[in-house]
Amino acid sequence: ASRPEARAGAERGRASPLAARGACTRMQSMAHREVRAFDYVNQPYERVRDLIRKDAAAIFRIATKVAEARTGELVAALSVHIKGIEVSKDVTIRIGAIREAPATKLSHVTHVELEWEAKESPGLFPVMKADLAIYPLSPTETQIDLTGHYEPPMGVLGGAIDAVVGHRLAEASVHRFVVAVVERLRQETAHK
């Protein structure tokens, strides 16, 4: 607090605009949490991309052993094991746009927009918004890379729960989802 504006703000009992901006940035980084998981399929990119384009919903449904609700949304039970205890929650998965874009001069990346939220009591659980990226690692290997973002619900209490256990649950469920999708893609491509 060597700068006059910071000292003056502290002396009057309120934070300076500079200090407030720093607090805001810290709060934003706590509010928006990121999770990431990846794996690979030992098949060429084009084969994996074509399967996803053809019927992403079927791949995700079979991978996570889900049923389609009457609304056409996927309903999955995402579960994780924490210290021998299984934690499970039914979630609704929405598949957004599937698009392919150039990644380099020689390769492409396919993006699948995903969003999931708790089927029951959605206000108590975060909504995950994610990008599933599919791209070649080599001529015979394809990376499946999911990056998701969520905000812990319930304000400060939700942030505290997320800091203690929620973020680990989110990471574990995203990892399990990616592993299930990759396993399903391996099975599908092995039959072709």
Buried (B, 14 or more C-beta within 10 A) or exposed (E): EEEEEBEEBEEEEEBBEEBEEEEEEEEEEBBEBEBBBBBBBBBBBEBBBEBBBEEBBBBBBBBBEBEEEEEEBBBBEBBBEEEEEEEEBBBBBBBEEBEBEEEEEEEBBBBBBBBBBBBEEEEEBBBBBBBBBBBBEEEEBBBBBBBBBBBBBBEEEBBEBBEEEBBBBBBBBBBBBBBBBBBBBBEBBEEE
